[in-house]
């Protein structure tokens, strides 16, 4: 995995391990070794080489840098070990290099479309979101990371879908927070000091950052009736709880169970 600090990836990895355990039989034992690249592509390349030297049969790789799978593909191909990339999709040209390279992941465009739809629906049902009554929704974007295909698709599709659904938007700011709750809280705290209670909507590329934004408001002097509507993506348990409590308004379920199931089936095949 790209890091050990991403709750969504950790949950998916746990599901993958349990799915593979179920698929064991009298003829096949499954041994799973999990390592993380600590957000360093060179380190991840070295770990993959170590795993191949140790005698692995299949690699499942959540790339640190989706544009830099070349070393992993090269060493895997030399040793005839299939690679299942997941969650971070390599560019098409890289995946097309060899017939034993696969990708498992959700459609980021669909996630963005659905986030835009639920946000638009919420705003129409709750006109009080437009607190200053200017007919526009002042919003901020919390983006996963620069150049990440999911971040780009989720951002563009969410905003465009809101506009297509008749919501007039005014962007106050966008911030990269690397999918991380703590970073998002810091970014949002800065934005609160800059904009006060002007922010009416927070669109976040994932739940962790949305939860960080909610935490920033919880620690601010802004009364809860002046908090923005906050939307994430992933369907994490913490986010579902926040929606029940009213500190988040919505999320999109990113099906980690079925993704892990597909990876397990593919690995065993």
C-alpha positions in Angstrom: 0.0 0.0 0.0 1.1 3.6 -0.5 0.9 4.3 3.3 -0.2 2.8 6.5 -2.1 6.0 7.5 -5.1 5.7 5.2 -8.1 4.2 7.0 -9.9 3.4 3.7 -7.0 1.5 2.3 -6.4 -0.3 5.6 -10.0 -1.4 5.7 -9.8 -2.6 2.1 -6.6 -4.6 2.9 -8.3 -6.2 5.9 -11.2 -7.2 3.7 -8.8 -8.7 1.1 -7.1 -10.8 3.8 -10.4 -12.1 5.1 -11.7 -12.9 1.5 -8.5 -14.8 0.7 -8.7 -16.7 3.9 -12.2 -17.9 2.9 -10.8 -19.1 -0.4 -8.3 -21.4 1.1 -8.9 -25.1 0.6 -7.1 -28.5 1.2 -5.0 -27.9 -2.0 -4.2 -24.2 -1.5 -3.0 -22.2 1.5 -2.9 -18.4 1.2 -0.2 -16.4 3.0 -0.6 -12.7 2.8 2.2 -10.2 3.6 1.3 -6.5 3.8 3.9 -3.8 3.5 3.6 0.0 3.0 5.6 2.4 0.9 5.5 5.2 3.4 4.5 7.6 0.6 7.8 7.0 -1.2 7.7 5.4 -4.6 11.4 4.4 -4.5 10.9 2.7 -1.2 7.8 0.9 -2.6 9.8 -0.3 -5.6 12.4 -1.8 -3.2 9.8 -3.5 -1.1 8.3 -5.1 -4.2 11.7 -6.4 -5.2 12.1 -7.8 -1.7 8.7 -9.5 -1.9 9.6 -11.1 -5.2 12.9 -12.3 -3.9 11.0 -13.8 -1.0 9.0 -15.9 -3.4 5.6 -14.2 -3.8 3.2 -15.5 -6.5 0.9 -12.5 -6.9 1.4 -8.8 -6.2 -1.4 -6.4 -5.2 -0.1 -2.9 -5.5 -1.6 0.4 -4.3 0.9 2.7 -6.0 2.5 5.7 -4.3 2.7 7.5 -7.7 0.3 6.2 -10.3 2.5 7.6 -13.1 5.6 5.7 -11.9 4.9 1.9 -12.0 7.7 1.2 -14.5 10.2 -0.5 -12.0 7.5 -2.6 -10.5 6.2 -3.8 -13.9 9.7 -4.5 -15.1 10.8 -6.7 -12.1 7.4 -8.4 -12.0 7.5 -9.2 -15.7 11.1 -10.5 -15.4 9.9 -13.0 -12.7 6.5 -13.7 -14.4 4.5 -12.5 -11.4 1.1 -11.0 -12.2 0.3 -7.6 -10.7 -3.1 -6.4 -9.5 -2.9 -2.6 -9.2 -5.7 -1.2 -7.0 -7.3 2.1 -6.0 -4.7 4.1 -7.9 -5.0 3.4 -11.5 -1.8 3.5 -13.7 -2.1 5.3 -17.0 -3.4 3.1 -19.8 0.0 2.9 -21.6 1.6 1.3 -18.6 -1.2 -1.2 -18.0 -1.0 -2.2 -21.7 2.6 -3.2 -21.5 1.9 -6.8 -20.4 -1.1 -9.2 -20.3 -0.6 -10.0 -16.6 -1.2 -6.4 -15.4 -4.7 -5.7 -13.9 -6.5 -2.8 -12.2 -9.3 -3.0 -9.6 -11.0 0.2 -8.5 -14.2 2.2 -8.5 -15.2 4.6 -11.2 -14.0 8.0 -9.8 -16.2 9.9 -12.3 -19.3 8.1 -10.9 -18.3 8.9 -7.3 -18.0 12.6 -8.2 -21.3 12.6 -10.1 -23.1 11.0 -7.2 -21.5 13.4 -4.7 -22.7 16.3 -6.8 -26.2 14.8 -7.0 -26.6 14.3 -3.2 -25.2 17.7 -2.5 -27.6 19.4 -5.0 -30.5 17.4 -3.6 -29.6 18.5 -0.1 -29.2 22.2 -1.0 -32.6 22.2 -2.8 -34.3 20.6 0.3 -32.4 23.0 2.7 -32.4 26.5 1.2 -30.9 27.7 4.5 -27.5 26.4 3.2 -27.4 29.8 1.3 -27.0 31.6 4.6 -26.3 35.1 3.1 -29.2 34.7 0.6 -27.2 35.8 -2.4 -28.5 33.0 -4.6 -25.0 31.4 -4.8 -23.4 28.8 -2.7 -19.9 29.8 -1.5 -17.8 26.6 -1.3 -14.4 25.2 -0.7 -12.9 22.1 -2.2 -10.7 19.7 -0.3 -8.7 17.7 -2.9 -6.9 14.5 -2.3 -3.6 15.2 -4.0 -2.3 16.9 -7.1 -2.2 14.7 -10.2 -4.2 11.8 -8.6 -6.8 10.6 -11.2 -9.5 10.0 -8.5 -9.0 13.5 -7.1 -9.3 15.2 -10.5 -12.3 13.2 -11.6 -14.1 13.5 -8.2 -13.6 17.2 -8.1 -14.6 18.0 -11.7 -17.6 15.7 -11.8 -18.9 16.8 -8.4 -18.8 20.5 -9.2 -20.1 20.1 -12.8 -23.0 17.9 -11.5 -24.0 20.6 -8.9 -24.0 23.2 -11.7 -26.0 20.9 -14.0 -28.6 20.5 -11.2 -29.1 24.3 -11.1 -26.9 25.2 -8.1 -25.0 28.4 -8.6 -21.6 28.2 -7.1 -18.9 30.6 -6.0 -15.5 29.0 -5.2 -13.7 30.6 -2.3 -10.8 28.2 -2.2 -9.4 24.8 -2.9 -6.8 23.0 -0.8 -4.8 19.8 -1.2 -4.9 17.7 2.0 -3.4 14.4 0.8 -6.6 12.4 1.7 -5.6 13.0 5.4 -7.9 14.0 8.3 -5.3 16.0 10.2 -4.1 17.9 7.1 -7.7 18.7 6.2 -8.3 20.0 9.7 -5.3 22.3 9.4 -6.3 23.6 6.0 -9.9 24.2 7.1 -8.8 26.0 10.3 -6.8 28.4 8.1 -9.8 28.9 5.8 -12.1 29.6 8.8 -9.7 32.3 10.0 -9.7 33.7 6.5 -13.4 33.5 5.7 -15.1 33.1 9.0 -18.7 31.8 8.5 -18.8 32.7 4.8 -18.2 29.1 3.7 -21.6 27.4 2.9 -20.5 24.1 1.4 -17.4 21.9 1.7 -16.9 19.3 -1.0 -14.3 16.8 0.0 -12.7 14.1 -2.2 -12.9 11.6 0.7 -14.5 11.1 4.1 -11.2 11.5 6.0 -10.8 15.0 4.8 -14.5 15.8 5.3 -14.2 14.6 8.9 -11.1 16.8 9.3 -13.1 19.8 8.1 -15.9 19.0 10.6 -13.3 18.8 13.4 -12.0 22.2 12.4 -15.5 23.7 12.8 -16.0 21.8 16.1 -12.8 23.5 17.4 -13.7 27.0 16.0 -15.8 29.7 17.6 -18.4 29.4 14.8 -21.8 28.3 16.2 -23.1 25.0 14.7 -26.0 26.7 13.0 -23.5 28.5 10.8 -21.4 25.5 9.8 -21.4 24.6 6.1 -22.9 21.5 4.6 -20.0 18.9 4.3 -19.9 16.0 1.8 -17.3 13.3 1.5 -16.8 10.0 -0.5 -16.1 6.5 0.8 -18.8 5.6 3.3 -16.4 5.1 6.2 -18.0 4.2 9.6 -16.8 7.5 11.1 -18.5 9.4 8.3 -21.8 7.6 8.7 -21.7 8.4 12.4 -21.0 12.0 11.6 -24.0 12.1 9.2 -26.2 10.7 12.0 -25.0 13.4 14.3 -25.5 16.1 11.7 -21.8 17.2 11.5 -21.6 15.8 7.9 -24.5 15.9 5.4 -23.6 13.1 3.0 -21.1 10.6 1.6 -20.9 8.2 -1.4 -20.2 4.6 -0.7 -16.9 3.4 -2.3 -17.4 -0.4 -2.3 -14.3 -1.6 -0.5 -15.9 -5.0 0.1 -16.6 -5.9 -3.5 -13.2 -4.4 -4.6 -11.4 -6.6 -2.1 -13.6 -9.6 -3.3 -12.6 -9.0 -7.0 -8.9 -8.7 -6.0 -9.1 -12.0 -4.1 -10.8 -13.8 -6.9 -8.3 -12.5 -9.5 -5.4 -13.4 -7.2 -6.6 -16.9 -6.8 -7.4 -17.3 -10.5 
